[in-house]
């Protein structure tokens, strides 16, 4: 049965999908496209092009590339740094298109929300990668990457079935990431201040 999303469900979908896109854009787009193409989901009018086999195919190929690139220690940091300029803008564009039926002000707010959520998700992912990359074994990096893939696909699918539940889970992830990033920055700041005191003495 095809599910159609309207009104507050669209906003909830934007929240969840933006977070998923911040982790893995290609998996998110491919999942949305496949769900729409198979008739399991009625996308908002602005996102209907995602159901094209061209978009699905391109997203699937890029997901395959990222699946391996994202699991190579050190290289994944370069890959994620470059994708700062891809995941966040595209997530904002998806939010803009999804909110096409809302008022101009609401559409702009949805676009900003989508971009900010994607940036937070991407920032959390990059911070976690920077923390595990120095590890001498590759398994923590691979496990973290696999977890991100599962969350991206699972959260996207959940958001199409239960948008409010998906949005709530995404909001919880955002809160955790914000807290963790603040903690990391404080720890780094304390480390530099301690090193500065040692140098001065």
Buried (B, 14 or more C-beta within 10 A) or exposed (E): EEBEBEEEBBBBBBBBBBBBBBBBBBBBBBBBBBBBBEEBBBBBEBBEEBBEEEBBEBBBEBBEEBBEBBBBBEEBBEBBEEBBEBBBBBBBBBBBBBBEEBEEEEBBBBBEBBBBBBBBBBBBBBBBBEEBBEEEEEEBBBEBBEEBBEBBBBBBBBBBEBBBBBBBBBBEBBEEBEEBBEEBEEEEEEEEEEEEEEEEE
